């Protein structure tokens, strides 16, 4: 089942579901967040709950997308309670680009290659024993979550703004601090690769950027082999066009291992919070030498996830230097 949300003409949020080609409004005023929290508390699946609510009128998702009314598939009503995070060096083939960015003069094994090797050797443990922990990074709160079709902002101080086509796990935290996976969605884990290339210790800076997720959420298991496509479109023409793969068949870690090493931290298990956790990629236009420009459109697609994720790069105007106001009380 694919789930999505759009903004109604009166300013509300309408939940949409589809199992095939036809999308229909779910007969509820509740958001996907509301339903997910309630299902977690009641021990009920989303599919069963939506089946109880029933389906209403047919919805033209493409027209809503074109009209700028599609929302991220799930988010907390208070953006401060949505966490955007991710893991890197998790996909087979993902290490080569990163290693080149961080290559040492003496040609010794880079830290990136070392971490990738650890994942190959211990990222898919057998049984319930946790495997090796992956690279982990923080992107921000829900204030940095951009809707499908909306401009994807890049700050004026950024040295680069490049796409990263990924799959994201989408979670809510239930009563007692238990994480519940709501589903999976396409994600553009937008990053500043030039800043990162200067020094791997700048990775944290390079990841503090906006990102986009959606437009549809896959409620259910993640396919083992995901075959997708990533494009950068400039003036109506694709200047970058490449396949990307995901799913555990193409990864050095299991999803369960990545989830464990995120939710093992109590701070990420606060009841009611939303987590959108991106699982990494092996495909970047930056690796081909492309420098994206204002107005370039990123398009990320994979058949299992319904409509493609599209956002145009919007480089922000220069802002004054940040200053802290010190006030004596």
KOLKOLNU-720652 format. One record per atom (N, C-alpha, C, O): y, x, z negated. Coordinates in steps of 0.02 Angstrom, whole numbers, padded with zeros to 5 digits, always signed. Each point is the difference from the previous one (the first is absolute). Layout:
BEGIN
YXZ;...
% end
This chain:
BEGIN
-00060+00042+00000;+00060-00042+00000;+00062+00044+00000;+00005+00048-00038;+00043-00065+00081;+00064+00034+00003;+00054-00044-00033;+00004-00060+00014;+00037+00090-00057;+00051-00036-00036;+00068+00031+00015;+00007+00061+00005;+00044-00104+00001;+00068+00024+00011;+00049-00048-00032;-00019-00054-00023;+00081+00074+00021;+00053-00041-00030;+00062+00003+00044;+00014+00050+00032;+00022-00107-00031;+00064+00001+00036;+00053-00038-00040;-00016-00041-00044;+00078+00055+00060;+00057-00033-00032;+00013-00065+00036;+00009-00002+00061;-00007-00053-00099;+00013-00065+00030;+00074-00010+00014;+00042+00040-00023;-00026-00092+00060;+00069-00014+00016;+00041-00016-00062;+00061+00010+00000;-00094-00033-00053;+00036-00017-00062;+00000+00057-00050;+00024-00007-00056;-00051+00065+00076;+00002+00059-00044;-00061+00010-00042;-00003+00048-00038;-00047-00092+00044;-00062+00009-00037;-00047+00048+00034;+00016+00030+00051;-00076-00022-00080;-00051+00043+00028;-00061-00043+00015;-00025-00035-00044;+00000+00039+00106;-00058-00038+00020;-00059+00047+00013;+00007+00049+00037;-00063-00064-00067;-00061+00038+00009;-00037-00026+00061;-00004-00061+00011;-00023+00107+00030;-00036-00017+00061;-00068+00034-00002;-00007+00056-00025;-00045-00091+00050;-00067+00028+00003;-00030-00013+00068;+00015-00049+00033;-00059+00095-00012;-00039-00011+00060;-00065+00038-00003;-00003+00057-00024;-00049-00089+00050;-00065+00032+00006;-00015+00019+00072;-00040+00044+00013;+00074-00077+00033;-00008+00015+00071;+00068+00012+00032;+00041+00037-00028;-00030-00067+00085;+00064+00010+00034;+00054-00046-00025;+00059+00016+00008;-00077-00073-00037;+00049-00049-00020;+00022+00010-00073;-00041+00001-00045;+00107+00007+00036;+00028+00009-00067;+00027-00067-00024;+00031-00037+00038;-00043+00022-00101;+00023-00064-00028;+00033+00013-00068;-00018+00045-00037;+00067-00087+00022;+00032+00002-00065;-00049-00024-00053;-00034-00050+00009;+00031+00086-00065;-00041-00022-00056;+00040-00054-00038;+00060+00007-00010;-00094-00060-00010;+00034-00056-00033;+00016+00018-00072;-00033-00022-00047;+00085+00062+00039;+00024+00021-00066;+00071+00026+00005;+00021+00025+00052;+00015-00031-00106;+00066+00031-00006;-00005+00069-00033;+00049+00036-00005;-00109-00018-00017;-00011+00063-00034;+00000+00058+00050;-00020-00009+00058;+00043+00067-00080;-00005+00060+00041;-00069+00031-00008;-00039-00021-00043;+00024+00070+00084;-00064+00035-00007;-00004+00035-00068;-00054+00003-00030;+00110+00022+00006;+00001+00030-00066;-00021-00051-00053;-00042+00014-00043;+00072-00073+00046;-00017-00052-00049;-00074-00017+00002;-00033-00005-00052;+00006-00004+00112;-00070-00018+00007;-00045+00056-00025;-00050-00012-00034;+00067+00074+00050;-00041+00057-00020;-00003+00006-00076;-00053+00012-00028;+00110-00018-00004;+00002+00003-00073;-00042-00055-00031;-00038+00011-00048;+00043-00071+00076;-00038-00057-00027;-00075+00008+00013;-00040-00014-00044;+00023+00039+00103;-00071+00011+00016;-00030+00053-00046;-00057-00007-00022;+00094+00059+00008;-00024+00051-00046;-00013-00028-00069;-00050+00016-00032;+00096-00060+00009;-00008-00030-00066;-00058-00048-00003;-00034-00007-00051;+00021-00029+00108;-00052-00051+00001;-00067+00027+00023;-00050-00035-00003;+00048+00098+00027;-00063+00027+00025;-00022-00032+00065;-00060-00008+00012;+00108-00009+00031;-00014-00034+00063;+00022+00044+00058;+00049+00037-00006;-00083-00042+00062;+00020+00038+00059;+00058-00035+00035;+00008-00061-00004;+00032+00100+00039;+00056-00028+00038;-00025-00048+00053;+00029-00053+00012;-00084+00072+00021;-00027-00043+00053;-00018-00069-00028;+00016-00051+00030;-00048+00050-00088;-00019-00064-00030;+00061-00040-00020;+00003-00061+00010;+00047+00095-00038;+00060-00035-00021;+00038-00029+00059;+00024-00057-00003;-00019+00095+00057;+00034-00025+00059;-00039-00057+00031;+00029-00048+00026;-00096+00052-00030;-00041-00055+00023;+00012-00063-00039;+00000-00055+00028;+00012+00060-00093;+00016-00058-00042;+00067-00030+00019;+00008-00061+00002;+00041+00105+00011;+00067-00024+00015;+00003-00034+00068;+00036-00050+00008;-00073+00076+00040;-00001-00030+00066;+00052+00030+00046;+00048+00032-00022;-00057-00045+00087;+00044+00027+00051;+00044-00054+00029;-00022-00057+00010;+00085+00075+00004;+00048-00046+00028;+00013+00013+00074;-00047+00011+00038;+00110-00013-00019;+00019+00005+00070;-00013+00069+00029;-00001+00050-00036;-00010-00049+00101;-00009+00063+00036;+00066+00038+00000;+00053-00029+00008;-00057+00095-00017;+00059+00043-00004;+00000+00050+00058;-00052+00030+00014;+00108-00022+00018;+00008+00049+00054;+00025+00065-00031;+00060+00011-00006;-00106+00032-00013;+00018+00063-00034;+00042+00045+00046;+00046+00034-00024;-00062-00032+00088;+00037+00043+00047;+00074-00021+00002;+00044+00042+00000;-00032-00108+00002;+00069-00023+00003;+00037+00015-00065;+00059+00019+00001;-00093-00026-00058;+00030+00016-00064;+00015+00075-00004;+00052+00021-00027;-00097+00019+00053;+00009+00073+00002;+00062+00016+00041;+00043+00039-00021;-00039-00068+00080;+00056+00012+00045;+00066-00022-00033;+00052+00031+00011;-00056-00084-00052;+00060-00025-00032;+00018+00035-00065;+00047-00020-00034;-00085+00072+00015;+00017+00039-00059;-00017-00035-00066;+00032+00015-00051;-00081-00060+00052;-00014-00039-00060;-00066+00019-00035;-00016-00028-00052;-00021+00074+00081;-00062+00023-00031;+00017+00046-00059;+00043+00043+00005;-00078-00053-00061;+00010+00039-00061;-00060+00047-00011;-00052-00010+00031;+00059+00060-00074;-00060+00037-00020;-00051-00049-00028;+00019-00050-00030;-00084+00062+00041;-00050-00049-00020;-00004-00013-00074;-00020-00055-00021;+00039+00104-00021;-00001-00011-00072;+00052+00046-00033;+00006+00058+00018;+00030-00086-00066;+00048+00040-00038;+00016-00038-00064;-00010-00060-00004;+00034+00097-00045;+00020-00030-00064;+00069-00031+00008;+00042+00028+00035;-00028-00086-00067;+00067-00029+00006;+00055+00045-00027;+00058-00006+00021;-00075+00051-00067;+00047+00051-00024;-00020+00066+00033;-00052+00028-00019;+00091-00002+00067;-00021+00060+00037;-00017+00060-00045;-00040+00043+00020;+00069-00040-00079;-00015+00056-00046;-00072+00000-00023;-00024+00051-00026;-00011-00107+00035;-00070-00004-00021;-00049+00005+00058;-00058-00017-00006;+00082+00041+00064;-00043+00020+00055;+00002+00075+00006;+00053+00029+00008;-00111+00003-00012;-00005+00073+00006;-00026+00019+00069;-00049-00028+00024;+00083+00076+00008;-00021+00026+00065;-00024+00071-00010;+00039+00043-00021;-00102-00030+00036;-00030+00065-00012;-00048+00016+00056;-00013-00041+00044;-00014+00102-00044;-00048+00017+00052;-00038+00064-00015;+00013+00035-00049;-00061-00022+00092;-00040+00061-00004;+00000+00033+00068;+00005-00033+00052;-00010+00099-00051;-00002+00038+00062;-00061+00044+00004;-00037+00008-00048;+00028+00021+00107;-00058+00045+00014;-00066-00036-00014;-00046+00029-00027;+00043-00092+00046;-00058-00042-00014;-00041-00015+00062;-00055-00026-00006;+00080+00043+00065;-00034-00018+00062;-00026+00063+00035;+00032+00052-00001;-00089-00059+00032;-00028+00055+00038;+00048+00018+00056;+00017-00043+00041;+00005+00105-00038;+00049+00020+00049;+00071+00000-00026;+00046+00023+00035;-00035-00048-00096;+00069-00004-00026;+00026+00067-00023;+00061+00008-00009;-00105+00040-00002;+00022+00063-00029;+00035+00046+00050;+00042+00040-00020;-00060-00045+00085;+00026+00049+00047;+00076-00002+00007;+00032+00052+00000;-00003-00112+00005;+00072-00006+00006;+00035+00024-00064;+00049+00037+00003;-00075-00058-00060;+00030+00020-00063;-00006+00075-00010;+00048+00032-00023;-00105-00003+00041;-00009+00072-00009;+00049+00039+00044;+00027+00051-00021;-00016-00076+00082;+00048+00033+00044;+00071-00003-00028;+00038+00047+00006;-00022-00103-00038;+00066-00007-00030;+00010+00048-00058;+00055+00023-00013;-00109-00008-00023;+00004+00040-00060;-00036+00067+00007;-00020+00030-00050;+00013-00006+00112;-00038+00061+00013;+00030+00060-00036;+00061+00010+00001;-00104+00028-00032;+00023+00060-00035;+00000+00060+00048;-00039+00003+00047;+00084+00043-00060;+00007+00057+00044;-00063+00043+00002;-00015+00028+00053;-00022-00024-00107;-00059+00043-00002;-00063-00036+00026;-00054+00028-00002;+00063-00090+00026;-00055-00039+00030;-00054-00017-00051;-00055-00021+00020;+00069+00028-00084;-00049-00020-00050;-00007-00076+00000;+00041-00035+00030;-00091+00009-00064;-00010-00072-00003;+00061-00032-00033;+00018+00018-00056;+00013-00065+00090;+00058-00034-00028;-00022-00047-00055;-00058-00018-00006;+00107-00001-00036;-00015-00050-00052;-00023-00066+00031;-00042-00034-00028;+00071+00017+00086;-00020-00062+00034;-00073+00004+00021;-00038-00047-00010;+00019+00103+00041;-00070+00007+00022;-00047+00001-00059;-00056-00025+00003;+00078+00055-00058;-00042+00002-00060;-00012-00070-00026;-00057-00017-00018;+00110-00023+00014;-00008-00068-00025;-00042-00043+00048;-00040-00041-00022;+00048+00052+00087;-00040-00036+00049;-00074+00018-00009;-00044-00043+00002;+00031+00108-00011;-00070+00023-00010;-00029-00032-00063;-00059-00019-00001;+00099+00015-00052;-00025-00032-00061;-00021-00072+00014;-00050-00024-00026;+00091-00011+00068;-00017-00068+00017;-00065-00005+00039;-00041-00044-00013;+00032+00088+00061;-00062+00001+00039;-00060+00010-00045;-00052-00031+00007;+00061+00077-00055;-00056+00018-00044;-00012-00051-00056;-00056-00008-00022;+00108-00027-00001;-00008-00042-00058;+00036-00066+00000;+00007-00032-00052;+00016+00009+00111;+00038-00062+00004;-00042-00062+00007;+00025-00056-00005;-00090+00065+00017;-00045-00057+00008;-00059+00008-00048;-00056+00012+00022;+00069-00020-00086;-00054+00010-00050;-00051-00057+00004;+00015-00056+00022;-00075+00071-00043;-00052-00052-00003;+00002-00033-00069;+00016+00032-00050;-00033-00095+00049;+00000-00036-00063;+00070-00016-00025;+00047-00004+00040;-00041-00003-00105;+00064-00021-00029;+00041+00058-00027;+00054-00010-00029;-00077+00072+00039;+00037+00058-00025;+00059+00013+00046;-00009+00003+00061;+00070+00003-00088;+00058+00014+00042;-00006+00066+00037;-00029+00048-00025;+00056-00046+00086;+00001+00061+00038;+00064+00039-00012;+00038-00016-00045;-00027+00067+00086;+00059+00042-00006;+00062-00043+00012;-00001-00046+00040;+00055+00062-00075;+00061-00039+00009;+00037+00024+00063;+00000+00059+00016;+00031-00106+00020;+00037+00017+00061;+00072+00021-00015;+00023-00004-00057;+00011+00026+00108;+00072+00005-00004;+00028-00070-00012;-00026-00049+00028;+00077+00043-00070;+00029-00065-00016;+00076+00007+00003;+00028+00052-00017;+00004-00106+00039;+00074+00002+00001;+00028-00069-00014;-00033-00052+00008;+00096+00052-00028;+00038-00061-00017;+00053-00011+00053;+00036+00047+00018;-00030-00107+00007;+00051-00016+00050;+00058-00041-00028;+00056+00004+00026;-00068-00042-00077;+00054-00040-00028;-00024-00068-00024;-00060-00012-00007;+00107-00032-00005;-00014-00068-00022;+00005-00047+00060;+00009+00021+00057;-00015-00086-00072;+00006-00049+00052;+00068-00001+00035;+00006-00030+00053;+00044+00063-00081;+00065+00006+00034;-00007+00039+00065;+00042-00006+00044;-00095+00047-00038;-00011+00041+00060;-00050-00032+00048;-00017+00030+00051;-00005-00092-00066;-00049-00034+00042;+00037-00041+00053;+00039-00044-00016;-00051+00061+00079;+00035-00031+00057;-00047-00050+00034;-00059+00013+00009;+00087-00069+00010;-00040-00052+00033;-00016+00020+00072;+00038+00036+00031;-00094-00060-00005;-00015+00011+00071;+00057-00026+00043;+00025-00055-00011;-00006+00095+00060;+00054-00020+00045;+00069+00019-00023;+00047+00000+00040;-00039+00016-00103;+00066+00018-00026;+00014+00074+00013;-00047+00039+00009;+00111-00018-00006;+00016+00070+00009;-00029+00043-00056;+00001-00020-00058;-00027+00078+00076;-00029+00046-00049;+00052+00054-00013;+00009+00044+00042;+00024-00045-00100;+00057+00045-00011;-00022+00071-00017;-00048+00012-00036;+00086+00035+00064;-00008+00070-00016;+00067+00025-00026;+00050-00008+00034;-00048+00039-00094;+00064+00020-00028;+00034+00053+00042;-00032+00038+00036;+00098-00035-00042;+00039+00047+00041;-00018+00072-00015;+00006+00043+00044;-00029-00029-00105;-00017+00070-00018;-00069+00020+00023;-00019+00059-00006;-00020-00105+00033;-00068+00016+00023;+00003+00049+00059;+00046-00004+00041;-00095+00047-00037;-00006+00047+00056;-00045-00027+00055;-00001+00026+00055;-00036-00079-00071;-00047-00029+00048;-00018-00070-00026;+00005-00013-00060;-00025-00030+00105;-00026-00065-00018;-00057-00016+00047;+00011-00021+00057;-00072+00030-00081;-00058-00008+00044;-00052-00047-00029;-00007-00006-00061;-00028-00027+00106;-00051-00049-00020;-00063+00034-00025;-00015+00057+00017;-00022-00095-00059;-00068+00019-00020;-00041-00064+00001;+00006-00041-00046;-00049+00032+00097;-00039-00062+00005;-00059+00001-00049;-00044+00043+00004;+00044-00090-00051;-00050+00002-00053;-00025-00070-00017;+00026-00050+00024;-00078+00049-00065;-00024-00061-00031;+00021+00003-00073;-00007+00052-00032;+00032-00108+00006;+00020-00004-00070;-00044-00050-00037;-00017-00053+00027;-00002+00071-00088;-00031-00047-00045;+00054-00037-00038;+00049+00031-00021;-00057-00096+00013;+00051-00042-00033;-00032-00031-00062;-00052-00032+00004;+00084+00041-00062;-00031-00016-00065;+00049-00038-00045;+00061+00007+00006;-00089-00048-00049;+00038-00027-00056;-00037+00021-00064;-00060+00012+00001;+00097-00008-00056;-00030+00017-00065;-00006-00064-00040;+00050-00034-00014;-00111+00017-00005;-00012-00062-00037;+00009+00009-00074;+00020+00053-00025;-00034-00107-00011;+00004+00001-00073;-00046+00054-00028;-00055+00011+00025;+00079+00024-00076;-00040+00053-00029;+00004+00065+00037;-00031+00049-00020;+00071-00046+00075;+00009+00062+00036;-00053+00016+00051;-00008+00058+00018;-00029-00108+00006;-00052+00011+00050;+00029-00004+00070;+00030-00051+00017;-00039+00103+00025;+00024-00004+00069;-00046-00045+00042;-00061+00004-00006;+00091-00046+00047;-00037-00041+00048;+00025+00016+00070;+00060-00001+00014;-00106+00016+00030;+00019+00013+00070;+00008-00067+00035;-00047-00040+00003;+00106+00027+00025;+00013-00061+00038;-00024+00008+00072;-00025-00047+00030;+00033+00107-00003;-00022+00013+00069;+00029+00064+00026;+00022+00043-00037;-00024-00037+00103;+00024+00060+00035;+00049-00020+00055;-00004-00055+00027;+00050+00100-00011;+00050-00015+00051;+00019+00064+00037;-00009+00055-00025;+00035-00063+00086;+00029+00056+00035;+00062+00024-00037;+00035-00040-00032;-00022+00105+00036;+00059+00028-00033;+00029+00056+00042;-00036+00037+00033;+00102-00033-00034;+00035+00058+00028;+00027+00038-00060;+00052-00017-00027;-00088+00069+00007;+00019+00041-00057;+00051+00052+00024;-00015+00060+00004;+00072-00084+00011;+00056+00036+00030;+00019+00060-00044;+00007-00007-00061;+00002+00066+00092;+00013+00061-00039;+00047+00047+00038;+00014-00009+00059;+00011+00059-00096;+00045+00052+00027;-00040+00064+00006;-00005+00039-00047;-00024-00028+00106;-00047+00056+00009;+00036+00068+00004;-00029+00051-00018;+00091-00051+00042;+00036+00064+00003;+00016+00025-00070;-00006+00060-00013;+00026-00105-00031;+00012+00020-00070;-00064+00027-00031;+00002+00051-00034;-00057-00086+00045;-00064+00024-00027;-00020+00068+00027;-00027+00042-00036;+00041-00031+00101;-00020+00063+00031;+00037+00060-00029;-00026+00056+00001;+00086-00067-00027;+00038+00055-00029;-00039+00034-00057;-00001+00061-00006;-00030-00103-00035;-00039+00025-00057;-00042-00058-00026;+00025-00055-00009;-00089+00067-00003;-00044-00055-00021;+00023-00030-00067;-00020-00056-00016;+00060+00093-00022;+00026-00027-00063;+00053-00054+00013;+00021-00035-00046;+00001+00029+00109;+00046-00054+00018;-00037-00064+00020;+00031-00048+00021;-00097+00047-00028;-00038-00059+00018;+00026-00062-00035;+00008-00053+00030;+00007+00060-00096;+00023-00058-00038;+00065-00027+00029;+00009-00061+00004;+00037+00105+00016;+00063-00021+00031;-00014-00036+00067;+00030-00051+00015;-00076+00080+00024;-00012-00027+00067;-00030-00070-00001;+00006-00036+00049;-00038+00018-00104;-00033-00065-00004;+00045-00055-00029;-00018-00059+00005;+00075+00077-00034;+00044-00050-00029;+00041-00033+00056;+00060+00012+00008;-00095-00053+00030;+00028-00034+00058;-00025-00072+00000;-00046-00018-00036;+00077-00023+00076;-00024-00068+00011;-00068+00001+00034;-00020+00051+00028;-00014-00107-00030;-00063-00007+00037;-00007-00074+00018;+00031-00043-00030;-00074+00029+00079;-00012-00068+00022;-00074-00016-00006;-00042+00043+00012;+00027-00105-00029;-00070-00022-00010;-00008-00069+00031;+00044-00043-00007;-00100+00032+00040;-00015-00066+00028;-00007+00003+00075;-00016+00052+00028;+00027-00108+00007;+00023-00065-00025;-00055-00042-00032;+00015-00048-00036;-00079+00064+00049;-00054-00041-00027;-00043+00042-00048;-00007+00061+00009;-00022-00094-00057;-00043+00032-00049;-00071-00023+00010;-00014-00059+00006;-00032+00107-00003;-00070-00014+00008;-00031-00011-00069;-00006+00047-00039;-00012-00109+00024;-00032-00016-00064;-00075+00009+00009;-00032-00039+00035;+00005+00089-00067;-00071+00015+00008;-00010+00074+00002;+00046+00039-00016;-00105-00018+00035;-00017+00071+00001;+00033+00036+00058;+00013-00030+00052;+00001+00094-00062;+00028+00041+00052;-00055+00022+00048;-00051+00027-00023;+00058-00038+00089;-00050+00025+00047;-00009+00076-00007;+00048+00036-00014;-00109-00013+00022;-00014+00071-00008;+00031+00042+00055;+00018+00058-00012;-00010-00086+00071;+00027+00037+00057;+00057-00040+00031;-00012-00049+00035;+00073+00069-00048;+00059-00034+00026;+00028+00041+00058;+00015+00059-00007;-00009-00092+00064;+00028+00032+00059;+00067-00032+00015;+00004-00058+00020;+00049+00096-00029;+00067-00027+00010;+00039+00039+00052;-00025+00046+00032;+00089-00066-00026;+00043+00033+00049;+00071+00006-00029;+00024-00046-00032;+00007+00102+00044;+00068+00014-00025;+00045+00018+00059;-00018+00043+00041;+00076-00075-00038;+00048+00015+00053;+00070+00009-00028;+00018-00029-00052;+00021+00071+00086;+00072+00004-00010;+00031-00020+00066;-00013+00031+00052;+00055-00084-00053;+00028-00028+00061;+00075+00012+00000;+00035-00018-00047;-00011+00048+00101;+00072+00014+00008;+00024-00030+00066;-00027+00014+00053;+00078-00057-00058;+00027-00033+00059;-00054-00035+00040;+00001+00001+00062;-00048-00032-00097;-00051-00039+00033;-00060+00039+00025;-00046-00030+00029;+00045+00096-00039;-00055+00041+00025;-00032+00038-00058;+00034+00024-00045;-00100-00019+00047;-00036+00036-00053;+00008+00075+00011;-00023+00027+00050;+00055+00007-00097;+00008+00073+00004;-00054+00035-00042;-00008+00061+00003;-00028-00101-00043;-00059+00024-00036;-00049-00057-00001;+00017-00057-00015;-00079+00072+00032;-00052-00052+00006;-00066+00034-00016;-00026+00039+00040;-00002-00055-00098;-00061+00034-00021;-00044-00046-00043;+00026-00042-00035;-00091+00051+00039;-00045-00038-00044;+00004+00028-00071;+00013+00059-00010;-00026-00102-00039;-00010+00024-00068;-00062-00034-00028;-00017-00056+00020;-00017+00090-00065;-00060-00028-00030;+00007-00001-00075;+00036+00040-00029;-00072-00086-00003;-00002-00003-00072;-00066-00032-00019;-00045-00008+00041;+00039-00011-00105;-00064-00025-00025;-00042+00059-00024;+00009+00057+00021;-00056-00072-00065;-00037+00054-00034;-00041+00043+00048;-00014+00058-00015;-00005-00084+00074;-00037+00040+00048;+00043+00058+00027;-00026+00049+00026;+00092-00056-00033;+00046+00051+00025;+00038+00035-00055;+00051+00034+00012;-00074-00042-00074;+00036+00027-00058;-00043+00048-00040;-00061-00002+00003;+00095+00046-00039;-00034+00048-00044;-00007-00026-00071;-00030+00032-00043;+00059-00091+00029;-00005-00032-00065;-00023-00072+00010;+00012-00029+00053;-00045+00002-00103;-00012-00072+00000;+00062-00037-00024;+00041+00029-00036;-00035-00092+00055;+00055-00041-00025;-00005-00005-00076;+00051+00004-00035;-00112-00012+00009;-00009-00006-00072;+00024+00062-00036;+00029-00005-00055;-00039+00064+00083;+00023+00061-00032;+00076+00005-00001;+00029+00020-00049;+00002-00040+00105;+00073+00000+00002;+00029-00050-00049;+00050+00014-00033;-00082-00073+00028;+00024-00050-00047;-00008+00024-00072;+00045-00010-00042;-00102+00042+00027;-00010+00024-00068;+00055+00049-00021;+00027-00005-00055;-00010+00051+00100;+00048+00052-00019;+00072-00025+00000;+00045+00036-00020;-00034-00097+00042;+00065-00031-00008;+00002-00042-00064;+00045+00008-00042;-00094-00051+00034;+00001-00047-00056;-00029+00029-00065;-00005-00036-00050;-00014+00099+00050;-00021+00031-00063;+00060+00010-00046;-00009+00011-00060;+00069-00015+00087;+00060+00008-00040;+00022-00068-00028;+00010-00048+00037;-00004+00044-00103;+00018-00062-00032;+00066-00028+00023;+00009-00061+00000;+00037+00104+00019;+00066-00024+00021;-00005-00044+00062;+00044-00040+00014;-00099+00049+00025;-00010-00039+00061;-00044-00061-00012;-00023-00032+00047;+00011+00015-00109;-00043-00057-00017;+00038-00049-00045;-00028-00027-00048;+00090+00014+00064;+00041-00046-00039;-00006-00071+00030;+00014-00009+00059;-00034-00040-00100;-00013-00068+00026;+00059-00028+00040;+00058+00004-00021;-00075-00032+00078;+00049-00032+00043;+00028+00045+00055;+00029-00026+00048;-00037+00091-00054;+00028+00045+00050;-00038-00004+00066;-00058-00020+00003;+00092+00040+00051;-00029+00006+00067;-00002+00073+00019;+00048+00037-00013;-00102-00016+00044;-00007+00068+00025;-00019-00001+00074;-00046-00036+00020;+00083+00074+00019;-00017+00010+00070;-00013+00075+00008;+00045+00041-00004;-00109-00025+00016;-00022+00070-00002;-00026+00019+00069;-00048-00029+00025;+00081+00078+00006;-00016+00020+00069;-00051+00056+00000;+00005+00047-00039;-00054-00052+00085;-00059+00043-00003;+00002+00061+00045;-00049+00038+00001;+00103-00026+00035;+00005+00061+00039;-00015-00010+00074;-00022-00053+00022;+00035+00106+00017;-00009-00002+00072;-00014+00069+00027;+00012+00050-00034;-00036-00047+00096;-00009+00064+00034;+00042+00003+00064;-00007+00046+00039;+00051-00096-00029;+00037-00006+00063;+00074-00005-00014;+00023-00044-00036;+00016+00091+00064;+00073+00001-00008;+00032+00019+00066;-00022+00046+00033;+00075-00082-00013;+00037+00022+00059;+00035+00066-00013;+00012+00039+00047;+00005-00026-00110;+00033+00063-00017;-00042+00061+00020;+00027+00052+00018;-00093-00060-00021;-00045+00055+00017;+00005+00020+00074;-00019+00055+00018;+00045-00100+00024;+00009+00015+00071;+00068+00030+00014;+00015+00017+00057;+00027-00010-00108;+00067+00027+00009;+00053-00053+00010;+00058+00017+00014;-00077-00081-00019;+00048-00054+00011;+00048-00006-00059;-00021+00001-00058;+00085-00008+00073;+00050-00016-00050;+00026-00070+00013;+00031-00013+00052;-00045-00033-00097;+00018-00070+00011;+00075-00010-00008;+00033+00035-00038;-00007-00084+00075;+00071-00013+00002;+00016-00071-00023;-00044-00044+00000;+00106+00033-00018;+00023-00067-00019;-00017-00050+00056;+00014+00013+00058;-00045-00068-00077;-00019-00051+00049;-00070+00005+00026;-00025-00048+00029;-00009+00105-00039;-00070+00005+00019;-00041-00052-00038;+00012-00012-00059;-00059-00019+00093;-00042-00051-00030;-00070+00029-00014;-00032+00027+00045;+00010-00033-00107;-00067+00020-00019;-00045-00062+00005;+00017-00053-00026;-00074+00061+00059;-00048-00055+00004;-00069+00026-00019;-00025+00047+00029;-00005-00079-00079;-00065+00019-00026;-00045-00061+00005;+00017-00054-00025;-00075+00062+00057;-00043-00058+00012;-00073+00019-00011;-00021+00057+00014;-00018-00105-00038;-00072+00005-00006;-00027-00072+00001;+00023-00041-00038;-00071+00026+00082;-00022-00069+00009;-00020-00036-00064;+00013-00060-00006;-00043+00095-00041;-00023-00033-00061;+00056-00027-00043;-00012-00041-00045;+00074+00062+00058;+00057-00018-00042;+00049-00047+00033;+00057-00008-00024;-00077-00023+00079;+00042-00050+00031;+00059+00029+00037;-00008+00048+00039;+00066-00075-00050;+00060+00021+00036;+00018+00073-00016;-00013+00023-00055;+00041+00013+00103;+00021+00069-00013;+00060+00002-00047;+00038-00048-00007;-00029+00106-00024;+00058+00013-00042;+00053+00035+00041;-00012+00054+00027;+00071-00085-00022;+00055+00029+00040;+00063+00005-00042;+00019-00046-00035;+00013+00104+00040;+00065+00010-00032;+00040+00051+00040;-00028+00048+00027;+00092-00058-00023;+00044+00046+00035;+00033+00047-00050;+00021-00021-00054;-00017+00085+00071;+00032+00050-00042;+00075-00012-00003;+00032-00008+00052;-00005+00007-00112;+00072-00010-00010;+00027+00056-00044;-00011+00000-00060;+00044+00048+00091;+00028+00056-00038;+00066-00022-00032;+00046-00022+00035;-00042+00028-00100;+00057-00026-00037;+00061+00047+00007;-00008+00060+00011;+00066-00089-00018;+00062+00039+00002;+00005+00045-00062;-00029-00014-00052;+00065+00068+00060;+00008+00048-00055;+00032-00034-00060;+00047-00040+00007;-00072+00056-00065;+00026-00028-00062;+00029+00056-00043;-00019+00057+00008;+00066-00073-00052;+00028+00051-00045;-00055+00030-00044;-00051-00032-00013;+00063+00091-00010;-00048+00032-00046;-00009-00042-00063;+00048-00029-00025;-00110+00028+00001;-00014-00039-00061;+00036+00031-00059;-00001+00061-00009;+00031-00103-00032;+00036+00024-00059;-00020-00044-00059;-00007-00061+00006;-00002+00092-00063;-00015-00037-00061;+00064-00010-00039;+00037+00048-00013;-00025-00109-00006;+00059-00016-00041;-00018+00008-00074;-00044-00034-00026;+00079+00079-00007;-00013+00012-00071;+00054-00036-00040;+00060+00013+00009;-00081-00057-00052;+00047-00040-00037;-00014+00007-00075;-00056-00011-00023;+00107+00030-00014;-00007+00006-00073;+00010-00068-00032;+00051-00032+00010;-00099+00012-00048;+00004-00067-00034;+00024+00009-00071;+00007-00049-00037;
% end
